[in-house]
Amino acid sequence: MQLLEGSLEAVNAAYMRICRDDRHAGIKKLVSRRASKRFFSNWSMLHDPAISLIWNQQQIRDGILDRIPQSEIIGMFEAISHRSDLHDFDH
């Protein structure tokens, strides 16, 4: 799961690059909205391959991302942005 932040043009360009990249499959846009502030203004990318911070792989395979409200997705990214132990991540 990725959160793209920045200007509308930059976000759209990044999204299109991801869509064209063969390393990505089954791309779904879960939330699209203007934000009043960035969650990760000082980060380039956090990689958590198991998405273990919130949901486990079985929940994802079972389709949790299709069932949860957008507010929960946004809340997940906000919670990650506040985790002090992740701010030292080497990006």
C-alpha positions in Angstrom: 0.0 0.0 0.0 1.3 3.4 -0.9 0.3 6.9 0.1 1.2 9.5 -2.6 1.5 13.1 -1.3 2.4 16.3 -3.1 1.0 18.6 -5.7 -1.9 17.2 -7.9 0.5 17.1 -10.9 3.2 15.2 -9.0 0.8 12.7 -7.4 -0.9 12.0 -10.8 2.5 11.5 -12.5 3.7 9.2 -9.7 0.5 7.2 -9.9 0.8 6.8 -13.7 4.4 5.6 -13.3 3.3 3.0 -10.8 0.5 1.9 -13.1 3.0 1.4 -16.0 5.5 -0.4 -13.8 5.4 -4.2 -14.3 6.4 -4.7 -10.6 3.0 -3.5 -9.5 -0.2 -5.6 -10.2 -3.8 -5.2 -9.1 -3.5 -1.5 -8.4 -6.5 0.0 -6.7 -7.0 3.6 -5.7 -8.5 3.5 -2.3 -8.7 7.2 -1.4 -8.3 10.3 -3.5 -8.6 13.6 -1.7 -7.0 17.0 -1.1 -5.2 17.1 2.2 -4.6 20.1 4.4 -1.2 18.8 5.5 1.2 16.1 4.5 1.6 13.1 6.8 5.2 12.3 5.7 6.7 15.6 4.7 10.2 14.5 5.6 10.1 10.9 4.4 10.6 9.5 0.9 9.3 6.0 1.5 8.6 3.5 4.3 8.8 -0.1 3.2 6.9 -2.6 5.3 6.5 -5.6 3.0 4.1 -7.4 5.3 2.0 -4.3 6.0 2.4 -5.6 9.5 1.8 -2.2 11.1 -2.0 -2.5 10.7 -3.2 -5.5 8.7 -1.7 -8.9 8.2 -1.3 -10.7 4.9 -4.3 -13.0 5.4 -6.6 -10.0 6.0 -5.3 -8.4 2.8 -5.8 -11.6 0.8 -9.3 -11.8 2.3 -10.1 -8.3 0.8 -10.1 -6.1 3.9 -8.9 -3.2 1.7 -12.2 -3.4 -0.3 -14.3 -3.3 2.9 -12.8 -0.7 5.2 -13.9 2.9 5.1 -11.7 5.6 3.7 -11.4 7.2 7.1 -9.8 4.1 8.5 -7.2 4.0 5.6 -6.4 7.7 6.3 -6.2 7.0 10.0 -3.8 4.2 9.4 -1.4 6.5 7.5 -1.8 9.2 10.2 -1.0 6.6 12.9 2.2 5.5 11.0 3.3 9.1 10.6 3.2 9.6 14.4 5.2 6.5 15.2 8.5 7.9 16.6 10.3 4.6 16.1 9.8 4.9 12.4 11.1 8.4 12.0 14.7 7.2 12.0 14.0 4.8 9.1 16.8 5.1 6.5 15.0 6.4 3.4 
